[in-house]
Amino acid sequence: MKEIVRIVEIDEARKHLSKLVDQAAKGVPFIIARGGKPLVKVIAIEVPKPKKKVQRLGFMKGQMSIPEDFDRMGGFDIE
């Protein structure tokens, strides 16, 4: 079964682009034409669903320890 696609002249598309793009994003594609000749077809793209959120901060919690004198380490060598 062939899909019926709305054809919009380029001047009309300029005036109503935001509305047309919103409709295309919802699955209603359209074709932009100039002088009745089709130029481009605007369709929604399929964006992959985000994978499980990766925790960046704290990912090594409990695997390392920082000495209490960390901010003074190497002080004698520096002096």
N, C-alpha and C positions, 0 to 999 in steps of 0.2 A: 504494500500500500504506500503510495507516494505522499509525502508530507506536504501540506499546503503552507507556503512561506509568504509572508507579507512583503510586498515590494514597496519601498519608500524612496521617493526622489531625494536627491542629495540636499536640496534646499530645505525640505521638510525635516530631513534627518538632522540638519544643523540646528533647527529650531527646537526639536524635541529629543535631542540625543540622550539626555539623562534618562528620560522616561523610557525610551526605546532600549537603552542598555539595561535598565532595571528589568524590563520584560524579558530580554534575551537571557539574562542571568537566571531567570525563573523558568527557562526552558522554552521560550517563545522566540525562535530565531527570526531574523528579517534580512532582507537584501537591500542594499543601497544601490540605486540606479541613477544614471545621468542620461537624460533624454530618452528614458525608457529602456536603456541598455544596462543590464546588471553589471555592477562593478565588484562588489564584495558582499559576502554573506557574514553576518554577525551571529555567532552562536556562543552559548555558555561553554566555558572550559571546565573540565573535570579536575577539581583540586583534590589531591589525596587527603584523606582525613589525617590529622596529626597523630603521630604515634604517641605512646605513653610518654608523658613529660619526663625528661631526664633531669635528675637532681644534680646540679653542678656543685653548689656550696655544701660543704660538709660531707662529701662523698667518701672521705677517708676517716671520718670520725671514729675514734677508738682504735685506729691502726697506728697512730703516731703519738708521740708525746714531746712536749717542748719543755726543756729544763727551766727551772725557776730563774736561773741567772742568765737566761738567753740574751738579755739586753746588755749584760756586762761581759759576755764571753769574748775572750781575746783582748781584754782591756790591758793586761800587763804587757802584751806584745806591742800594742799600739803606743803605749807610753814610751 
